């Protein structure tokens, strides 16, 4: 029966690895309230984590583990060090590698963007890793063990990957317009945080297994990770709050010049208020107006922080102002 069960569980293993991660991916994209990222780039980052990140992580792990085996370390100790030290050192840079390209996208604004792109890469990595574990558990012929692996890795391990890499993304988002020294410093903080989260999760499991399994250590892991996730979520909310403040500040200047009504900065800086359909100028489509004015606010913030020789953001500010003026003028004639 066990020999038949393994192949039968391959399709459920694939579905259980893909569907929850796609669901979480959609939730993460939705959480970026004020200006959501291009779907194509967001999905590409997810796929990087699931394909490119995994391949680079496997190569990196092999390169880092080779000296341990070459030195004659016993396999059990090498496996323990591989999980606690080597895996975080190899996997976190592999997952985050694509973010070094994403941050140069013109729509990349701040820490919130870094958070969501980092989470996307981590979820992609977790999807592929989960499939390998689910398929392996299914091949053992133990249906209960397979189901337990699916539940634990879906709720905890994949979320750990997303949470850890989101910290690297956030560090890149914080430093994006602050120069190369700040970029290096931020990564020097973001990567150790991500690796510590990863190593702590793996380490507690390794020590639990060394003591026979199902000890209090495994329960500590199930407590620590939610605390870490809640903490990162709180930092993400602070980043959203800062983005809200940026939108308000930048649009108050536009309201003083008469481009938009005086009460719109406060409305557009509030995720709840901006969803109302009754504040857009007469004849102007609500979503189009909100999107254009939010883009103007964020482009102005980017222009203030960008290199003086980079005229793209200043040109974008001028273009968006003209677009908003045209929207309002057309609406008034409708």
VEXSEMI-212722 format. One line per field, with one value per residue (C-alpha): residue number from 1; residue in one letter; x, y, z. Coordinates in steps of 0.1 Angstrom, whole numbers, m for minus. Layout:
<sites>
num: (NUM; ...)
residu: (a; ...)
east: (X; ...)
north: (Y; ...)
up: (Z; ...)
</sites>
This chain:
<sites>
num: (1; 2; 3; 4; 5; 6; 7; 8; 9; 10; 11; 12; 13; 14; 15; 16; 17; 18; 19; 20; 21; 22; 23; 24; 25; 26; 27; 28; 29; 30; 31; 32; 33; 34; 35; 36; 37; 38; 39; 40; 41; 42; 43; 44; 45; 46; 47; 48; 49; 50; 51; 52; 53; 54; 55; 56; 57; 58; 59; 60; 61; 62; 63; 64; 65; 66; 67; 68; 69; 70; 71; 72; 73; 74; 75; 76; 77; 78; 79; 80; 81; 82; 83; 84; 85; 86; 87; 88; 89; 90; 91; 92; 93; 94; 95; 96; 97; 98; 99; 100; 101; 102; 103; 104; 105; 106; 107; 108; 109; 110; 111; 112; 113; 114; 115; 116; 117; 118; 119; 120; 121; 122; 123; 124; 125; 126; 127; 128; 129; 130; 131; 132; 133; 134; 135; 136; 137; 138; 139; 140; 141; 142; 143; 144; 145; 146; 147; 148; 149; 150; 151; 152; 153; 154; 155; 156; 157; 158; 159; 160; 161; 162; 163; 164; 165; 166; 167; 168; 169; 170; 171; 172; 173; 174; 175; 176; 177; 178; 179; 180; 181; 182; 183; 184; 185; 186; 187; 188; 189; 190; 191; 192; 193; 194; 195; 196; 197; 198; 199; 200; 201; 202; 203; 204; 205; 206; 207; 208; 209; 210; 211; 212; 213; 214; 215; 216; 217; 218; 219; 220; 221; 222; 223; 224; 225; 226; 227; 228; 229; 230; 231; 232; 233; 234; 235; 236; 237; 238; 239; 240; 241; 242; 243; 244; 245; 246; 247; 248; 249; 250; 251; 252; 253; 254; 255; 256; 257; 258; 259; 260; 261; 262; 263; 264; 265; 266; 267; 268; 269; 270; 271; 272; 273; 274; 275; 276; 277; 278; 279; 280; 281; 282; 283; 284; 285; 286; 287; 288; 289; 290; 291; 292; 293; 294; 295; 296; 297; 298; 299; 300; 301; 302; 303; 304; 305; 306; 307; 308; 309; 310; 311; 312; 313; 314; 315; 316; 317; 318; 319; 320; 321; 322; 323; 324; 325; 326; 327; 328; 329; 330; 331; 332; 333; 334)
residu: (x; x; x; x; x; x; x; x; x; x; x; x; x; x; x; x; x; x; x; x; x; x; x; x; x; x; x; x; x; x; x; x; x; x; x; x; x; x; x; x; x; x; x; x; x; x; x; x; x; x; x; x; x; x; x; x; x; x; x; x; x; x; x; x; x; x; x; x; x; x; x; x; x; x; x; x; x; x; x; x; x; x; x; x; x; x; x; x; x; x; x; x; x; x; x; x; x; x; x; x; x; x; x; x; x; x; x; x; x; x; x; x; x; x; x; x; x; x; x; x; x; x; x; x; x; x; x; x; x; x; x; x; x; x; x; x; x; x; x; x; x; x; x; x; x; x; x; x; x; x; x; x; x; x; x; x; x; x; x; x; x; x; x; x; x; x; x; x; x; x; x; x; x; x; x; x; x; x; x; x; x; x; x; x; x; x; x; x; x; x; x; x; x; x; x; x; x; x; x; x; x; x; x; x; x; x; x; x; x; x; x; x; x; x; x; x; x; x; x; x; x; x; x; x; x; x; x; x; x; x; x; x; x; x; x; x; x; x; x; x; x; x; x; x; x; x; x; x; x; x; x; x; x; x; x; x; x; x; x; x; x; x; x; x; x; x; x; x; x; x; x; x; x; x; x; x; x; x; x; x; x; x; x; x; x; x; x; x; x; x; x; x; x; x; x; x; x; x; x; x; x; x; x; x; x; x; x; x; x; x; x; x; x; x; x; x; x; x; x; x; x; x; x; x; x; x; x; x; x; x; x; x; x; x)
east: (0; 28; 44; 11; 4; 36; 27; m9; 1; 23; m6; m20; 16; 18; m16; m8; 25; 12; m23; m16; 15; m5; m32; m6; 10; m23; m27; 7; 1; m32; m16; 4; m25; m15; 2; 3; 32; 30; 16; 41; 71; 55; 49; 83; 99; 78; 90; 126; 122; 107; 132; 163; 165; 162; 189; 214; 206; 213; 246; 255; 247; 268; 298; 295; 290; 319; 346; 327; 327; 362; 374; 359; 330; 305; 274; 250; 270; 274; 236; 229; 253; 239; 204; 213; 242; 247; 210; 205; 238; 231; 193; 188; 211; 198; 162; 170; 193; 166; 156; 189; 174; 138; 149; 160; 125; 112; 80; 100; 93; 101; 102; 66; 77; 107; 86; 62; 88; 109; 78; 71; 106; 103; 69; 82; 111; 88; 65; 93; 108; 74; 68; 100; 92; 56; 65; 92; 68; 42; 68; 73; 38; 27; m5; m7; 30; 24; m6; 13; 42; 18; 1; 33; 54; 25; 16; 52; 81; 69; 58; 92; 109; 86; 90; 128; 133; 108; 133; 160; 136; 126; 163; 168; 136; 148; 182; 170; 173; 199; 231; 254; 269; 234; 226; 255; 248; 211; 220; 245; 215; 188; 207; 217; 181; 168; 195; 189; 151; 159; 186; 165; 136; 159; 181; 152; 139; 174; 179; 144; 151; 184; 165; 141; 115; 82; 99; 91; 116; 93; 65; 89; 94; 57; 55; 86; 78; 43; 59; 85; 57; 37; 67; 75; 39; 40; 71; 53; 24; 48; 62; 26; 20; 52; 40; 6; 24; 45; 13; m3; 28; 34; m3; m8; 16; m5; m36; m21; m13; m49; m42; m65; m91; m79; m95; m80; m46; m62; m86; m59; m36; m62; m67; m103; m113; m97; m121; m151; m166; m179; m148; m133; m138; m170; m169; m136; m134; m125; m99; m81; m80; m67; m41; m28; m27; m10; 16; 23; 28; 53; 71; 76; 91; 114; 124; 134; 157; 170; 204; 205; 215; 184; 158; 133; 114; 112; 99; 74; 61; 55; 38; 15; 5; m5; m24; m43; m52; m64; m85; m102; m107; m123; m145; m158; m169; m186)
north: (0; 23; 19; 29; 58; 77; 82; 89; 117; 135; 155; 164; 174; 197; 213; 217; 234; 257; 268; 281; 300; 316; 326; 341; 358; 375; 386; 401; 420; 433; 445; 471; 495; 527; 518; 481; 466; 456; 420; 408; 419; 406; 372; 372; 377; 348; 326; 336; 324; 291; 284; 306; 310; 273; 265; 290; 278; 242; 252; 275; 248; 223; 247; 255; 219; 205; 217; 201; 167; 172; 178; 144; 157; 129; 131; 138; 168; 180; 177; 197; 224; 223; 231; 257; 275; 265; 267; 303; 314; 299; 303; 339; 355; 332; 342; 379; 380; 391; 420; 436; 440; 448; 478; 496; 494; 530; 520; 508; 535; 526; 500; 487; 477; 460; 441; 427; 418; 401; 381; 372; 357; 338; 324; 311; 294; 280; 266; 246; 235; 224; 203; 184; 177; 168; 144; 128; 124; 108; 83; 70; 56; 72; 92; 107; 118; 133; 153; 165; 176; 195; 214; 223; 233; 253; 272; 276; 269; 287; 316; 317; 320; 348; 367; 364; 376; 404; 419; 419; 436; 461; 470; 475; 497; 518; 524; 527; 565; 570; 562; 532; 535; 532; 504; 484; 492; 483; 449; 443; 446; 430; 398; 389; 394; 371; 345; 346; 340; 311; 296; 298; 280; 252; 251; 245; 217; 201; 202; 188; 158; 153; 148; 123; 147; 161; 179; 213; 227; 220; 239; 268; 270; 272; 301; 320; 321; 337; 363; 370; 372; 396; 418; 420; 427; 456; 470; 467; 487; 514; 515; 519; 546; 564; 560; 575; 605; 609; 610; 636; 659; 658; 663; 692; 712; 703; 714; 748; 753; 744; 712; 692; 701; 711; 681; 655; 650; 638; 615; 600; 594; 573; 538; 537; 572; 569; 540; 562; 569; 604; 626; 624; 656; 656; 635; 619; 581; 573; 547; 566; 597; 580; 561; 592; 614; 587; 582; 620; 620; 591; 604; 637; 619; 599; 631; 648; 619; 609; 618; 654; 641; 618; 638; 609; 615; 652; 646; 621; 647; 672; 646; 634; 670; 675; 642; 651; 686; 669; 644; 671; 693; 665; 655; 690; 690; 656)
up: (0; 9; m26; m42; m18; m28; m65; m56; m33; m59; m73; m39; m29; m58; m51; m14; m22; m49; m38; m3; m15; m44; m19; 5; m25; m34; 2; 4; m29; m16; 17; m3; 1; m15; m48; m55; m75; m112; m112; m138; m117; m85; m100; m116; m82; m68; m96; m90; m54; m66; m94; m94; m57; m51; m77; m63; m27; m36; m53; m23; 2; m16; m17; 20; 31; 11; 36; 65; 48; 35; 71; 80; 101; 109; 88; 118; 129; 93; 88; 119; 109; 74; 87; 114; 97; 61; 50; 62; 48; 14; 11; 22; m3; m30; m23; m22; m52; m76; m53; m62; m97; m86; m66; m97; m112; m114; m95; m65; m39; m3; 25; 18; m17; m3; 22; m4; m30; m3; 9; m27; m32; 1; m8; m41; m24; 2; m25; m42; m9; 3; m27; m22; 14; 7; m21; 1; 29; 5; m8; 27; 26; 58; 51; 85; 84; 50; 62; 93; 70; 48; 77; 96; 65; 50; 82; 95; 73; 41; 62; 78; 44; 34; 67; 66; 31; 36; 61; 34; 10; 36; 42; 5; 3; 32; 16; m21; m23; 5; m14; m16; 19; 34; 10; 23; 59; 55; 40; 67; 91; 70; 61; 97; 108; 81; 87; 124; 120; 96; 117; 149; 133; 119; 150; 174; 152; 150; 188; 192; 169; 187; 220; 204; 190; 203; 232; 245; 220; 191; 208; 214; 176; 171; 196; 184; 147; 152; 175; 147; 121; 142; 149; 112; 104; 129; 112; 79; 93; 104; 69; 55; 81; 69; 33; 43; 58; 26; 5; 28; 28; m9; m18; 6; m15; m46; m28; m20; m57; m65; m85; m62; m36; m1; 16; m7; 9; 41; 22; m1; 28; 45; 32; 44; 32; m2; m10; m9; m43; m36; m33; m68; m89; m108; m139; m131; m126; m90; m95; m122; m101; m70; m89; m107; m76; m54; m81; m82; m44; m45; m75; m58; m28; m51; m69; m37; m27; m62; m75; m88; m123; m125; m143; m148; m115; m120; m156; m142; m116; m144; m166; m137; m129; m165; m165; m134; m148; m180; m160; m141; m171; m191; m161; m157; m194; m191)
</sites>
